[in-house]
Amino acid sequence: MTLLLVFAAVLLIAVLLSALAHRTVLSTAVVFLGAGFLVGDGVLGLVHVTAQSPVVSSLAELALFAVLFTDGMRVGWTDLRTAWKLPGRALGLGLPLTLLVTAVLAHYVAGLGWVESLLIGAILAPTDPVFAAALVGNDKVPGRLRHLLNVESGVNDGLALPFVVVLLAVVAHEDDLHLVSIGWELLLGIAIGVAVPWIAIRLERTRWFAVSEQYAPLNAVAIGLLVLALGKATHANLFLAAFAAGITVASIGHKERAAFEHFGELIAEIFKLAALLVFGALLAPAFFGDIGWTGWVFAILALVVARPLALWLSFLGSRLGTREQLAAMWFGPKGFASVVYGLLVLASGVAAAQEIFTLVALTIVLSIVLHSSTDIIVARGFDPHLMPAWQQRLETRGRRILRRPDGRRTAADRAGYDPTGTERG
C-alpha cells in the first residue's frame, strides 16, 4: 500500500511538472528514479523491496510485456520496407557491434569472463527513446533522425532478448536439453504472438463482427492480454510473444494500430515509471559505495565509447549529416528492457549475478541521468531560431560548400545531406 501511495504522489507531481520537463533538462524518468532512491531502504525506508520481492518480478514482467508489445506496434513490416536503410544499419551492424564492444570493455576493464561479458553486452545493447523524449518528439529535429531512433529502439529490445536468454543459460551451465527447451519457448512465443492477433483481426473483418469506435482501443488490449495468458499457460517466452504480436498488429491491422497507439503508449509509460520507481528503491547509497573504480570506468566507457564507435562504423558511407550522426551516436539511452534483463540475471542466482547486475544498474542509472538531461539541449541545436549566431554562420557556410560554382547541387546535396539538419523532400 505504501508503494502505491508513493507512486500515485510522484505520478501527480510528474504530471504537474510535465510542461516544465518538456522545456528544460528536468526529466520525468529522473524524477521517478530519484524518488525511488529516496523512499527506499537506504534513505527514508518507506518502501521495502528487494530483487526477490514478488512485486519486483511481477511489475517487471508486466512492464516489459507492455513495452515490447507497444514497441512492436511501432514497426510493422511496411515501416521497415519503406524506410529501412538507416535503421537497418543501426540494427544490422550497430546492435551487434555495440554488444561486442561492450563485451570487450566488460572483459578487459571489469575483469569478467567472456560469456558473462557477452551477456552484459546483450543486456546493455537495447536503447529506449523515452529517456530522449525531447529529441524524438521534437518537430524541429530532422524526421529521418527521429525515425531512426524510434525504429531502432522499437526493434532492438526484441532482437537482443534471445541473446540474453541463451547467454544466461550458458552462464548457468545448463545442459543441451535445457537449451533446446529454451529454443522451443522462444519459437512458441513467436508463434503465439503471430497467430493470436492474426486470428483476432481476421475475425473482426468478417461480416459477423464489428468493433465500435468507443471500444476500438481495447481491441489491441484484448489481443495483448490473450497473448499474455496463452504464453503463461504454455510456458512460451512472454516477451518475444509480446514483440511478435505488436509487429503483427502493426503489419496487418492498421486500423487497430491507430486506435491503440496513444492509449497503448500511456499504458506502457505508466508501467515504465512504476518500474523505475521500484528500480530506484533497490539502489541504496551503499550500492554506489561498493562499486570499485573499474566498475565506474566500465559504465562510462559503455556510454561514451561502445555505441558511438558502433554507430560510427555502421554509418560509414551513409551520407547522414554530421550533427544527426553525432546525435544518434550519443542518444542510445539504456532503457527499461535493460533493467528487466538485469533483474532476470539477478534472480537467476548464477555465480556472477550480483556483479553483472551491479554493472548493468550503474550503467543504466548514468544513462538515465545523462541522456534524459541532455536531450532538450541537443534538440534545441536543430532549431534555427535558437541557434547561436556562430552556428548559423557555420551552417550557412556548409550549405555553400554543397553547391557548385554554377549554383547547381552536388551529388552529396542531391543525396539528402543537409548540414542544417533539415530533411529533404
Salt bridges, closest charged atoms under 4 A:
ASP41 OD1 - HIS48 ND1 2.49
GLU61 OE2 - LYS232 NZ 2.82
ASP71 OD1 - ARG74 NH1 2.92
ASP79 OD2 - ARG257 NH1 2.93
ASP128 OD2 - LYS272 NZ 3.02
GLU152 OE2 - ARG307 NH1 2.67
GLU204 OE2 - LYS255 NZ 3.39
GLU265 OE2 - ARG74 NE 3.46
GLU324 OE1 - ARG144 NE 2.79
GLU395 OE2 - ARG323 NE 3.06
ASP406 OD2 - ARG404 NH2 3.08
ASP413 OD2 - ARG403 NE 3.98
ASP413 OD1 - ARG424 NH2 2.44
